[in-house]
Amino acid sequence: MEKYRKILTLLKEFFVRRKLAICILICLAAAVFTSCGDDKKIKPRLPVGQNIEDIPSFVVEGFEYTSTHGGVTDWRIDGKGAQVFEMKKKIYVQNFTMTTFEKNGAKSVLTGKRAIVNSDTNFMEVDEDVKFRASNGMILKTQKLFWDDKLKKMYTEAEVIIIRNGTVLKGVGLESDAEMKNMVIKKKVRLTAKDLQEANGE
């Protein structure tokens, strides 16, 4: 009789252990599947959109960006701050200033509240309160200006104001070289009444 009791006790322990193991496995499986189901919930959200290329690679204060050729500086960009997106090949600059250096030592200065620079081609889009002061003293004012670094030309489709030697021209659209020696205002070229009076010495 004692022999049978021992056998029954061993069988109970076996089934208890087996039952406990099965419960543990069930709990682990439930945890895994719950984790898989909540994958979208626990996924960290990106600060800008859902694409990795929308996150800046660098955020810089006191930004400076220089273009050189043969050891000589062609131009230099300065900004209060900038966000560099390496995957997009773009740099977003705030309080943008671009100084262009000529061979004779003269320089031109382009400013704007913000700009987008293509880090591969150096093509630039400058926005808001854009002002270009050429080395010959001519001044261009507009709200948007594009700079093609490969062709060394600038252009816009926005309204423009050109000031030189007391003469003020206004129009819409412009194409020009960096020195503003070869410049074309596309349409609606005009002088205001005040400008005409000042030009005639009235």
C-alpha positions in Angstrom: 0.0 0.0 0.0 2.8 2.3 0.9 4.4 1.6 -2.5 1.2 2.8 -4.3 1.1 6.0 -2.3 4.7 6.9 -3.3 3.8 6.2 -7.0 0.7 8.5 -6.7 2.7 11.2 -5.0 5.3 11.1 -7.8 2.6 11.3 -10.5 1.0 14.3 -8.8 4.4 16.1 -8.6 5.0 15.3 -12.3 1.6 16.7 -13.4 2.0 19.8 -11.1 5.4 20.6 -12.5 4.1 20.0 -16.1 1.1 22.2 -15.5 3.4 25.0 -14.0 5.7 24.7 -17.1 2.7 25.0 -19.5 1.4 28.1 -17.6 4.8 29.7 -17.9 4.9 29.0 -21.6 1.4 30.4 -22.1 2.4 33.6 -20.2 5.6 34.0 -22.2 3.7 33.5 -25.5 1.0 36.0 -24.4 3.7 38.6 -23.6 5.4 38.1 -26.9 2.2 38.5 -28.9 1.1 41.5 -26.9 4.5 43.1 -27.5 4.1 42.5 -31.3 0.6 43.9 -31.3 1.7 47.0 -29.5 4.7 47.6 -31.8 3.1 50.6 -33.4 2.2 52.1 -30.0 5.7 51.9 -28.5 7.5 53.0 -31.7 9.2 56.3 -31.0 7.8 59.2 -33.0 10.2 61.2 -35.0 10.2 65.0 -34.3 9.6 66.0 -37.9 7.3 63.6 -40.0 7.9 59.9 -40.1 10.9 59.8 -42.4 14.5 59.7 -41.2 15.5 62.2 -43.8 13.3 64.8 -42.2 15.5 64.8 -39.1 18.4 67.3 -39.2 21.8 65.7 -39.1 23.2 68.8 -37.3 21.8 71.9 -35.7 24.4 74.7 -35.6 24.5 78.1 -34.0 26.9 80.7 -35.5 26.9 78.9 -38.9 29.7 79.5 -41.4 30.0 77.8 -44.9 32.8 78.6 -47.3 33.4 77.9 -51.0 37.0 77.9 -52.2 38.6 77.4 -55.6 42.3 76.9 -55.9 42.8 77.9 -52.3 41.0 81.2 -52.9 37.7 81.9 -51.2 34.9 82.5 -53.7 32.2 83.2 -51.2 31.3 82.8 -47.5 27.9 82.2 -45.9 27.2 83.3 -42.3 24.1 82.7 -40.4 22.7 83.0 -36.9 21.8 79.3 -37.0 21.4 76.4 -39.5 19.9 72.9 -39.8 21.9 70.5 -41.9 20.0 67.6 -43.6 22.7 65.3 -45.1 20.3 62.9 -46.7 18.4 65.7 -48.5 21.6 67.5 -49.3 20.1 70.7 -47.9 21.1 73.3 -45.4 18.4 75.7 -43.9 20.0 78.9 -42.7 18.5 81.7 -40.5 19.6 85.3 -40.8 21.5 84.5 -44.0 24.5 86.6 -45.2 26.5 85.6 -48.3 29.7 87.6 -49.1 31.1 87.1 -52.6 34.8 88.0 -53.1 36.0 89.2 -56.5 39.6 88.9 -57.9 40.2 92.6 -57.6 39.4 92.5 -53.9 35.9 94.0 -54.3 33.0 92.1 -52.7 29.2 91.8 -53.0 26.8 91.0 -50.1 23.5 89.2 -50.2 21.2 89.0 -47.2 17.9 87.5 -46.2 16.0 86.2 -43.2 16.4 82.6 -44.3 17.8 80.5 -47.1 18.0 76.9 -48.4 21.3 75.8 -49.7 21.9 72.6 -51.8 25.1 71.2 -50.3 25.9 69.3 -53.5 25.4 72.2 -56.1 25.4 75.3 -53.8 22.2 76.3 -55.5 20.4 78.7 -53.1 16.9 80.0 -52.4 16.9 83.2 -50.3 13.6 84.4 -48.7 12.1 87.5 -47.0 13.7 90.9 -46.9 16.2 89.9 -49.5 18.9 92.6 -50.3 21.8 92.3 -52.6 24.5 95.0 -52.7 26.8 94.6 -55.7 30.4 95.6 -55.7 29.6 98.4 -58.1 27.2 100.0 -55.6 24.0 98.8 -57.2 21.3 97.6 -54.8 18.6 95.0 -55.4 15.6 94.5 -53.1 13.1 91.7 -53.3 11.3 89.0 -51.3 12.7 85.9 -53.0 15.9 85.3 -54.9 17.6 82.2 -56.4 21.4 81.9 -56.9 22.8 79.4 -59.4 26.4 78.9 -58.2 27.3 76.9 -61.3 26.3 79.7 -63.7 27.1 82.5 -61.3 23.7 84.0 -62.0 20.7 85.1 -59.9 17.1 85.3 -60.8 13.6 85.8 -59.4 9.9 86.1 -60.5 9.0 88.3 -57.6 8.8 92.1 -57.6 12.2 93.9 -57.6 13.6 97.3 -56.7 16.9 98.4 -58.2 18.7 101.4 -56.8 21.8 103.0 -58.4 23.1 106.6 -58.3 19.8 108.0 -57.1 17.8 106.2 -59.8 15.1 103.7 -58.7 13.8 101.1 -61.1 10.9 98.8 -60.2 9.6 95.7 -62.0 8.7 92.1 -61.8 11.2 89.3 -62.4 14.9 89.6 -62.9 18.0 87.8 -64.3 21.5 89.0 -63.6 25.1 88.1 -63.2 26.9 88.4 -59.9 28.2 92.0 -60.6 24.8 93.2 -61.9 26.5 94.3 -65.1 24.3 92.2 -67.3 20.8 92.6 -65.9 17.3 92.1 -67.3 14.1 93.1 -65.5 11.5 91.0 -67.2 8.3 93.1 -67.0 6.4 96.1 -65.6 9.5 98.2 -65.5 8.6 101.6 -64.1 9.6 104.7 -62.1 7.3 106.2 -59.5 6.3 109.8 -59.6 8.5 110.6 -56.6 11.4 108.8 -58.4 10.9 110.9 -61.5 10.8 114.2 -59.5 14.0 113.3 -57.7 15.7 112.4 -61.1 14.7 115.8 -62.5 15.9 117.6 -59.4 12.4 118.8 -58.5 
